[in-house]
């Protein structure tokens, strides 16, 4: 690949900075903590770090409510720390990708403080304002993902404003060209600082339907959760009008035009829509929109060879020009070691290693969430310790996102498992005490070391980074496919279950990749046998 296309097939390691490493003793991770752990990150064989928001914020949604897009929140450090992080990461040949939250701001952002004052000030049309219905109720039936109506009354203007997320996160009006220009200027501020790309949060939420039409009801049997639970009223509607509007495609082109002025930078859009895979294809089409898109389609509870095969195959069918990016975990969903656990308890080490190998064998780039390399399962967080407003609203059916956000366990005998000398902002996961980095580093067959082994092996496998993918029709729980690139073919097979499984296949001539310690399948006389959570790789 050309150097400017470093992101194709890249391994992107997501750091949630509040929970990665605290260096100033306040119980909250910071930018200096990321700098301190850069050598560890380098040892994972990743190409880039994606850092969740660290900008100035009232922290109602832990940084996704931004009050100043061009400054660092003091809890994380300052702009000098960020410059050091860029310099030190680049010295280790690690790219830096940062979150950009473009669809909404904090209600404490100066733009909103001005906009809410009147209907005729310079920024009066920078947010989505609407009159009430004659009876004083909300302008339409749109709902917030975080619960309740998506409209909040503002007495200064005598109007409602739109918030697709928390009340404290008012939506910007992207129909206004001044808003688009101001947003892109904020993005360019970080490009000029040397960042290598952006993960674009909820990027299909930038535009709303100008006519404010009601969303139609969704039948109960068709409700599904993608970033929200199915008993959330948000699942009761088709979201045809409050997001994923056709005008947004032109804004994707504006983003790409800006990034093209900074060669080698990349855009990764987070997409959650009524048809996320189709939207991913549209938002990455023609080479003039986003470079990559990723969705929640493999961040669900669905865990079967059939589901994974059909999901990836459908994206391959509709995404004819763009580049996919896949993830099994992130800061918004239950950790995959628990969500897809087939053994009970805190995840299964062999399954965790198999899932890393599976994710790393799919066509596209991959995002690995901090702690996946340790096989961390979801932490138990008591209601009284919850910080996430989402979880507080929907408890106990949905316990929020804190269970995947607990701090990284570094050392078995350190204060708070080496994360901080102070009480952490979230409790350490008790079940993580036996999975710390230092304990796993000394065990050759630990999840951490198998992760490092696989990523080092994958690093020079162009076929896994860039090759085409063709699935084989297999019985549960086996998932198998061919990757092909420049005249070479590789078979990749995985047992998603805990007990031995087999598949019939004719491999007349092959080279087994026995250099992988968790390459545990055995082939003989037309049959491939895979132990529980086994993997098999063969060049044929």
C-alpha positions as CSV (number, residue, x, y, z in Angstrom):
1,X,0.0,0.0,0.0
2,X,1.1,3.6,-0.6
3,X,2.4,5.3,2.6
4,X,-0.6,7.6,2.5
5,X,-2.8,4.6,2.8
6,X,-1.2,3.3,6.0
7,X,-4.7,2.9,7.4
8,X,-5.7,0.1,5.0
9,X,-5.5,-3.1,7.1
10,X,-4.3,-1.2,10.1
11,X,-4.7,-2.2,13.7
12,X,-6.1,0.8,15.6
13,X,-5.9,0.6,19.4
14,X,-8.7,2.6,21.2
15,X,-7.6,4.4,24.4
16,X,-10.3,5.6,26.7
17,X,-8.1,8.2,28.4
18,X,-10.1,8.5,31.7
19,X,-9.4,4.8,32.3
20,X,-5.9,4.1,30.8
21,X,-3.3,5.5,33.2
22,X,-3.4,8.2,35.9
23,X,-0.1,10.1,36.4
24,X,-1.1,13.1,38.5
25,X,-2.9,11.2,41.3
26,X,-6.5,12.4,40.8
27,X,-7.9,9.0,40.0
28,X,-8.5,9.9,36.4
29,X,-6.3,8.9,33.4
30,X,-4.6,11.6,31.5
31,X,-2.5,12.4,28.4
32,X,0.8,11.9,30.3
33,X,-0.6,8.4,31.2
34,X,-0.8,7.6,27.5
35,X,2.7,8.9,26.9
36,X,3.9,6.7,29.8
37,X,2.5,3.6,28.3
38,X,3.5,4.2,24.6
39,X,6.1,1.4,24.8
40,X,3.5,-1.0,26.0
41,X,1.2,0.1,23.1
42,X,4.1,-0.3,20.7
43,X,4.6,-3.9,22.0
44,X,1.0,-4.7,20.9
45,X,2.0,-4.3,17.2
46,X,-0.6,-1.7,16.5
47,X,-0.4,1.0,13.8
48,X,-2.4,3.8,15.4
49,X,-4.0,4.9,18.7
50,X,-7.6,6.2,18.6
51,X,-8.1,8.5,21.7
52,X,-11.6,9.1,23.0
53,X,-12.4,12.8,23.7
54,X,-10.1,14.8,26.0
55,X,-11.4,18.3,25.1
56,X,-12.8,20.9,27.5
57,X,-16.1,19.6,28.7
58,X,-18.5,19.7,31.6
59,X,-18.3,15.9,31.4
60,X,-22.0,15.2,31.5
61,X,-21.3,12.5,28.9
62,X,-17.6,12.1,29.8
63,X,-16.1,14.3,27.1
64,X,-18.7,13.7,24.3
65,X,-20.2,17.0,25.3
66,X,-17.5,19.5,24.2
67,X,-17.4,23.1,25.4
68,X,-14.2,24.1,23.6
69,X,-13.0,22.0,20.6
70,X,-9.6,23.6,20.5
71,X,-8.4,23.0,24.1
72,X,-7.7,20.2,26.5
73,X,-9.7,19.6,29.6
74,X,-7.4,20.3,32.6
75,X,-8.2,16.8,34.0
76,X,-6.3,15.4,31.0
77,X,-3.5,17.9,30.8
78,X,-2.8,20.7,28.3
79,X,-1.9,21.4,24.7
80,X,1.8,21.0,25.5
81,X,1.0,17.4,26.7
82,X,-0.8,16.7,23.5
83,X,2.1,18.0,21.4
84,X,4.4,15.7,23.4
85,X,2.1,12.8,22.8
86,X,2.1,13.4,19.1
87,X,5.9,13.7,19.0
88,X,6.5,10.6,21.2
89,X,4.0,8.4,19.3
90,X,5.4,9.4,15.9
91,X,8.9,8.6,17.2
92,X,7.6,5.1,17.7
93,X,5.9,5.0,14.3
94,X,2.5,5.1,15.9
95,X,-0.2,7.2,14.3
96,X,-2.6,9.3,16.4
97,X,-6.3,9.4,15.6
98,X,-8.6,11.5,17.8
99,X,-12.3,11.6,18.3
100,X,-14.3,14.5,16.8
101,X,-17.8,15.0,18.0
102,X,-19.4,17.2,15.2
103,X,-23.1,16.7,15.4
104,X,-23.6,18.4,18.8
105,X,-21.8,20.5,21.4
106,X,-22.1,21.0,25.1
107,X,-24.8,23.3,26.3
108,X,-21.9,25.3,27.9
109,X,-20.3,25.9,24.5
110,X,-20.0,29.6,23.7
111,X,-22.0,29.1,20.5
112,X,-25.0,27.7,22.4
113,X,-24.8,30.2,25.2
114,X,-25.2,32.9,22.5
115,X,-27.7,31.1,20.3
116,X,-30.1,30.5,23.2
117,X,-30.4,34.2,24.1
118,X,-32.7,35.3,21.3
119,X,-34.1,34.5,17.9
120,X,-32.1,37.2,16.1
121,X,-28.5,37.1,17.4
122,X,-25.5,36.2,15.2
123,X,-25.7,32.5,16.1
124,X,-29.5,32.2,16.5
125,X,-29.6,29.7,13.7
126,X,-26.6,27.6,14.7
127,X,-28.6,25.0,16.6
128,X,-31.9,23.2,15.8
129,X,-34.6,25.4,17.2
130,X,-38.4,24.9,16.7
131,X,-41.6,26.3,18.0
132,X,-43.9,24.2,20.1
133,X,-47.1,22.7,18.9
134,X,-50.2,24.9,19.7
135,X,-50.7,22.9,22.9
136,X,-47.1,23.6,24.1
137,X,-45.8,20.1,23.4
138,X,-42.7,19.2,21.6
139,X,-42.4,20.0,17.8
140,X,-42.6,16.3,16.8
141,X,-42.2,12.7,18.2
142,X,-38.4,12.4,18.0
143,X,-36.7,10.7,20.9
144,X,-33.4,10.9,22.6
145,X,-31.2,7.8,22.6
146,X,-30.6,8.5,26.3
147,X,-34.3,8.5,27.2
148,X,-37.3,10.7,26.7
149,X,-38.1,13.3,24.1
150,X,-35.3,14.7,21.9
151,X,-36.5,18.3,22.6
152,X,-35.8,20.6,25.5
153,X,-37.7,23.8,26.2
154,X,-35.5,27.0,26.4
155,X,-37.4,29.9,28.1
156,X,-35.0,32.6,26.8
157,X,-36.1,32.0,23.3
158,X,-39.5,30.5,23.9
159,X,-38.6,27.5,21.7
160,X,-37.4,23.9,21.9
161,X,-34.0,22.8,20.9
162,X,-33.1,19.3,19.5
163,X,-30.8,16.9,21.4
164,X,-30.4,13.4,20.0
165,X,-28.4,12.4,23.1
166,X,-28.4,14.1,26.5
167,X,-30.3,17.3,27.2
168,X,-26.9,19.0,27.7
169,X,-25.9,18.0,24.1
170,X,-27.8,20.4,21.8
171,X,-27.6,19.5,18.1
172,X,-25.9,21.9,15.7
173,X,-27.8,23.0,12.6
174,X,-25.8,21.8,9.6
175,X,-28.2,23.3,7.2
176,X,-26.4,26.6,8.1
177,X,-23.2,26.9,6.0
178,X,-21.6,29.0,8.7
179,X,-21.9,26.1,11.1
180,X,-20.3,23.7,8.6
181,X,-17.4,26.2,8.1
182,X,-16.9,26.7,11.8
183,X,-16.9,22.9,12.5
184,X,-14.4,22.2,9.7
185,X,-12.1,25.0,11.1
186,X,-12.1,23.2,14.4
187,X,-11.2,20.0,12.7
188,X,-8.3,21.7,10.8
189,X,-6.9,23.0,14.1
190,X,-6.0,19.5,15.0
191,X,-4.7,18.6,11.5
192,X,-2.3,21.5,11.8
193,X,-1.1,20.0,15.1
194,X,-0.1,16.8,13.3
195,X,-2.9,14.3,14.0
196,X,-3.1,11.5,11.6
197,X,-6.9,11.2,11.4
198,X,-10.2,11.3,13.1
199,X,-12.8,8.9,14.4
200,X,-16.0,10.8,13.7
201,X,-18.6,10.2,16.4
202,X,-22.2,9.7,15.3
203,X,-21.3,11.2,12.0
204,X,-24.7,10.4,10.4
205,X,-26.5,12.6,13.0
206,X,-25.2,15.9,11.6
207,X,-28.3,16.7,9.6
208,X,-32.0,16.6,10.5
209,X,-35.1,16.8,8.4
210,X,-35.9,20.4,7.8
211,X,-39.6,19.7,7.8
212,X,-39.4,18.0,11.2
213,X,-41.6,15.1,10.1
214,X,-42.6,12.5,12.7
215,X,-40.7,9.3,12.7
216,X,-43.0,6.3,12.0
217,X,-43.6,3.6,14.6
218,X,-41.6,0.4,14.3
219,X,-43.3,-3.0,15.0
220,X,-42.2,-4.8,18.1
221,X,-40.9,-7.8,16.2
222,X,-38.5,-5.5,14.2
223,X,-37.0,-3.6,17.1
224,X,-33.4,-4.1,17.6
225,X,-30.7,-2.4,19.6
226,X,-27.5,-1.0,18.0
227,X,-25.9,1.0,20.7
228,X,-29.1,1.0,22.8
229,X,-31.2,-1.7,24.4
230,X,-34.4,-3.0,22.7
231,X,-36.6,-1.9,25.6
232,X,-35.4,1.7,25.1
233,X,-38.3,3.7,23.5
234,X,-35.7,4.9,21.0
235,X,-36.0,1.4,19.4
236,X,-39.8,1.9,19.0
237,X,-39.3,4.2,15.9
238,X,-37.8,4.1,12.5
239,X,-35.3,6.9,12.6
240,X,-35.9,8.2,9.1
241,X,-35.9,11.9,9.9
242,X,-33.7,12.8,12.9
243,X,-30.5,11.4,11.3
244,X,-28.9,10.0,8.1
245,X,-30.3,12.7,5.9
246,X,-29.3,12.9,2.2
247,X,-27.7,16.3,2.7
248,X,-25.1,14.7,4.9
249,X,-23.3,13.1,2.0
250,X,-22.2,16.5,0.7
251,X,-20.8,17.2,4.2
252,X,-18.8,14.0,4.0
253,X,-17.3,15.4,0.8
254,X,-16.3,18.6,2.6
255,X,-14.6,16.6,5.3
256,X,-12.7,14.6,2.7
257,X,-11.7,17.7,0.8
258,X,-10.2,19.1,4.0
259,X,-8.3,15.9,4.8
260,X,-7.0,15.6,1.3
261,X,-5.0,18.8,2.0
262,X,-3.2,16.9,4.7
263,X,-1.8,13.8,2.9
264,X,-1.8,10.6,4.9
265,X,-4.7,11.5,7.2
266,X,-7.7,9.4,7.5
267,X,-11.4,9.6,8.5
268,X,-13.3,6.8,10.3
269,X,-17.0,7.4,10.7
270,X,-19.1,5.8,13.4
271,X,-22.5,5.0,11.8
272,X,-25.7,3.8,13.4
273,X,-28.7,4.0,11.2
274,X,-31.7,2.0,10.1
275,X,-29.4,0.2,7.7
276,X,-25.9,0.8,9.0
277,X,-24.1,-1.4,6.4
278,X,-25.8,0.4,3.5
279,X,-25.0,3.8,5.1
280,X,-21.4,2.8,5.6
281,X,-21.2,2.0,1.9
282,X,-22.7,5.3,0.9
283,X,-20.5,7.4,3.3
284,X,-17.3,5.8,1.9
285,X,-18.3,5.7,-1.9
286,X,-16.6,7.3,-4.9
287,X,-13.3,8.0,-3.1
288,X,-14.5,11.5,-2.2
289,X,-16.2,10.9,1.1
290,X,-14.9,9.2,4.3
291,X,-12.0,6.8,4.1
292,X,-13.6,4.2,6.4
293,X,-16.8,3.5,8.3
294,X,-17.7,1.2,11.1
295,X,-20.9,0.3,12.7
296,X,-22.4,-1.5,15.7
297,X,-23.2,-4.6,13.6
298,X,-20.5,-6.8,15.3
299,X,-21.0,-5.0,18.6
300,X,-24.2,-6.8,19.3
301,X,-25.2,-9.9,21.4
302,X,-25.6,-11.9,18.1
303,X,-22.8,-14.5,18.2
304,X,-22.9,-17.2,15.6
305,X,-21.0,-18.1,12.5
306,X,-24.1,-17.4,10.4
307,X,-24.5,-13.9,11.8
308,X,-20.9,-12.9,11.4
309,X,-20.8,-14.4,7.9
310,X,-24.0,-12.7,6.7
311,X,-23.0,-9.3,8.2
312,X,-19.6,-9.2,6.7
313,X,-20.8,-10.7,3.4
314,X,-23.5,-8.0,3.1
315,X,-21.1,-5.2,3.6
316,X,-18.8,-6.8,1.0
317,X,-21.8,-6.8,-1.3
318,X,-22.8,-3.2,-0.8
319,X,-19.4,-1.5,-0.2
320,X,-17.9,-1.7,-3.6
321,X,-15.5,1.2,-3.3
322,X,-15.0,2.0,0.4
323,X,-12.9,0.4,3.0
324,X,-14.4,-1.5,6.0
325,X,-13.3,-1.3,9.6
326,X,-14.5,-3.9,12.2
327,X,-14.6,-4.0,16.0
328,X,-15.9,-6.4,18.6
329,X,-15.7,-4.0,21.5
330,X,-15.5,-0.3,22.3
331,X,-16.3,2.1,25.1
332,X,-20.1,2.0,24.5
333,X,-20.9,-1.8,24.6
334,X,-20.4,-4.7,27.0
335,X,-16.9,-6.2,26.5
336,X,-16.8,-9.0,24.0
337,X,-15.2,-11.4,26.4
338,X,-18.5,-11.3,28.4
339,X,-21.0,-10.4,25.7
340,X,-20.0,-13.4,23.6
341,X,-18.8,-15.6,26.4
342,X,-19.6,-19.3,25.8
343,X,-18.1,-20.6,29.1
344,X,-19.6,-18.5,31.9
345,X,-17.6,-16.3,34.3
346,X,-15.2,-13.6,33.2
347,X,-14.6,-14.7,29.7
348,X,-12.5,-17.6,28.4
349,X,-8.8,-17.0,27.5
350,X,-8.9,-19.3,24.5
351,X,-12.0,-17.7,23.2
352,X,-10.5,-14.2,23.7
353,X,-7.4,-15.2,21.6
354,X,-9.6,-16.8,18.9
355,X,-11.7,-13.7,18.6
356,X,-8.6,-11.5,18.2
357,X,-7.4,-13.8,15.4
358,X,-10.8,-13.8,13.8
359,X,-11.1,-10.0,13.9
360,X,-7.6,-9.7,12.6
361,X,-8.4,-12.0,9.7
362,X,-11.4,-10.1,8.3
363,X,-11.0,-7.9,5.3
364,X,-10.5,-4.3,6.4
365,X,-9.0,-2.4,9.3
366,X,-9.7,-3.3,12.9
367,X,-10.3,-1.4,16.1
368,X,-9.1,-3.1,19.3
369,X,-10.4,-1.6,22.6
370,X,-8.0,-1.2,25.5
371,X,-8.1,-4.4,27.6
372,X,-9.2,-6.7,24.8
373,X,-5.5,-7.8,24.6
374,X,-5.9,-9.0,28.2
375,X,-9.2,-10.8,27.6
376,X,-10.9,-8.5,30.1
377,X,-14.6,-9.2,30.7
378,X,-17.2,-6.7,31.7
379,X,-16.7,-5.4,35.2
380,X,-19.5,-5.4,37.8
381,X,-20.3,-1.9,38.8
382,X,-22.8,-1.4,41.6
383,X,-25.6,1.2,41.1
384,X,-24.1,3.5,43.8
385,X,-20.8,3.6,41.9
386,X,-22.4,4.3,38.5
387,X,-21.2,7.4,36.7
388,X,-22.9,6.9,33.3
389,X,-26.2,8.9,33.0
390,X,-27.4,6.4,30.4
391,X,-27.1,3.5,32.9
392,X,-28.7,5.5,35.7
393,X,-31.7,6.2,33.5
394,X,-32.3,2.6,32.3
395,X,-31.2,0.7,35.4
396,X,-31.6,-2.2,36.1
397,X,-32.5,-3.6,32.6
398,X,-29.6,-1.7,31.1
399,X,-26.7,-1.0,33.4
400,X,-25.0,1.6,31.2
401,X,-21.5,1.7,29.8
402,X,-19.4,1.9,33.0
403,X,-18.7,-1.9,33.0
404,X,-16.5,-1.6,30.0
405,X,-14.9,1.7,31.1
406,X,-13.3,0.6,34.3
407,X,-9.6,1.4,34.6
408,X,-6.8,-0.8,33.0
409,X,-5.2,-3.3,35.4
410,X,-1.5,-2.9,35.1
411,X,0.2,-4.5,38.1
412,X,-1.0,-7.0,40.5
413,X,0.6,-5.5,43.6
414,X,0.3,-1.8,42.7
415,X,-2.2,0.7,44.1
416,X,-5.5,0.1,42.4
417,X,-3.8,-2.4,40.1
418,X,-1.2,0.2,39.0
419,X,-3.8,2.6,37.5
420,X,-3.6,5.3,40.1
421,X,-2.4,6.1,43.6
422,X,-5.8,7.7,44.3
423,X,-9.3,6.2,44.3
424,X,-10.2,5.7,40.7
425,X,-13.1,7.5,39.1
426,X,-14.7,4.1,38.6
427,X,-13.9,1.1,40.8
428,X,-11.3,-1.4,39.5
429,X,-12.9,-4.5,38.1
430,X,-12.4,-7.1,40.9
431,X,-12.3,-9.9,38.4
432,X,-9.5,-8.2,36.5
433,X,-7.0,-8.6,39.4
434,X,-5.7,-11.9,38.0
435,X,-5.4,-10.5,34.5
436,X,-3.0,-7.6,35.0
437,X,-0.4,-6.7,32.3
438,X,2.5,-7.7,34.5
439,X,1.1,-11.2,35.3
440,X,0.2,-11.9,31.7
441,X,3.5,-10.7,30.3
442,X,5.4,-13.4,32.2
443,X,3.2,-16.2,30.9
444,X,4.0,-17.3,27.3
445,X,0.5,-18.6,26.6
446,X,-1.4,-15.7,28.2
447,X,-4.1,-13.9,26.3
448,X,-1.7,-10.9,26.1
449,X,1.2,-12.8,24.7
450,X,-1.0,-14.7,22.2
451,X,-2.3,-11.3,21.1
452,X,1.2,-10.0,20.6
453,X,2.2,-13.2,18.8
454,X,-0.8,-13.0,16.4
455,X,-0.3,-9.3,15.6
456,X,3.4,-9.8,14.9
457,X,2.5,-12.7,12.6
458,X,-0.2,-10.7,10.8
459,X,2.1,-7.7,10.4
460,X,3.8,-9.1,7.3
461,X,0.8,-10.9,5.9
462,X,-0.4,-8.7,3.1
463,X,-3.1,-11.3,2.3
464,X,-4.8,-10.6,5.6
465,X,-4.4,-6.8,5.4
466,X,-5.5,-6.3,1.8
467,X,-6.8,-9.5,0.3
468,X,-10.4,-10.3,-0.8
469,X,-12.6,-12.5,1.4
470,X,-14.8,-15.3,0.3
471,X,-16.9,-17.2,3.0
472,X,-17.3,-21.0,3.0
473,X,-20.8,-22.3,3.9
474,X,-20.1,-24.1,7.2
475,X,-22.2,-25.6,9.9
476,X,-22.3,-24.0,13.4
477,X,-20.1,-23.2,15.2
478,X,-17.4,-23.1,12.5
479,X,-16.7,-19.9,10.6
480,X,-14.3,-20.3,7.6
481,X,-13.3,-18.2,4.7
482,X,-10.6,-17.7,2.0
483,X,-8.5,-14.6,1.7
484,X,-6.9,-14.1,-1.7
485,X,-4.2,-11.6,-2.8
486,X,-1.8,-11.4,-5.7
487,X,-2.3,-15.0,-6.6
488,X,-2.1,-16.4,-3.1
489,X,-4.9,-18.0,-1.2
490,X,-5.2,-18.5,2.6
491,X,-7.8,-20.5,4.4
492,X,-8.8,-19.1,7.8
493,X,-11.1,-21.3,10.0
494,X,-12.4,-20.7,13.5
495,X,-14.4,-22.7,16.0
496,X,-16.7,-20.2,17.8
497,X,-17.8,-22.9,20.3
498,X,-16.3,-24.4,23.4
499,X,-16.3,-28.1,22.2
500,X,-14.6,-29.7,19.2
501,X,-16.1,-29.2,15.8
502,X,-15.1,-30.2,12.3
503,X,-15.6,-29.3,8.6
504,X,-15.1,-31.2,5.4
505,X,-12.7,-29.6,3.0
506,X,-10.3,-30.7,0.3
507,X,-6.8,-29.2,0.8
508,X,-4.7,-31.0,-1.8
509,X,-1.6,-29.0,-1.0
510,X,-1.1,-26.5,1.8
511,X,1.3,-24.9,4.2
512,X,0.1,-24.9,7.7
513,X,1.0,-21.8,9.8
514,X,2.3,-23.8,12.8
515,X,4.4,-20.8,14.0
516,X,1.2,-19.6,15.8
517,X,0.9,-21.3,19.2
518,X,-2.9,-21.1,19.1
519,X,-3.1,-22.5,15.6
520,X,-4.7,-25.6,17.0
521,X,-6.7,-27.2,14.2
522,X,-5.6,-30.5,12.6
523,X,-6.2,-31.5,9.0
524,X,-6.3,-35.1,7.7
525,X,-7.9,-36.8,4.8
526,X,-10.4,-34.1,3.8
527,X,-11.5,-33.2,7.4
528,X,-10.4,-30.2,9.4
529,X,-10.9,-30.7,13.2
530,X,-10.9,-27.7,15.4
531,X,-10.8,-27.9,19.2
532,X,-13.0,-25.6,21.3
533,X,-12.1,-22.0,20.3
534,X,-9.5,-23.4,17.9
535,X,-8.0,-21.6,14.9
536,X,-6.5,-22.9,11.6
537,X,-4.5,-21.0,9.0
538,X,-3.2,-22.6,5.8
539,X,-1.8,-21.2,2.6
540,X,-3.1,-23.3,-0.3
